[in-house]
């Protein structure tokens, strides 16, 4: 993601102080989600540079439930 894209996405991504400091933070989470969507790979195969796969998945699932990714 480019800097402008990150700036537009950051306020819309659900997270808190516990999740912002892990892995790649919000940008890492978004990049991880996009990587899984693009490749169709299992969440468990997500490279560690994006953060712990289960943390990225939880943020994705919370965002999905609240319609964040659709917006």
Order of alpha helices (4+ residues) and beta strands (2+ residues): alpha-alpha-alpha-alpha
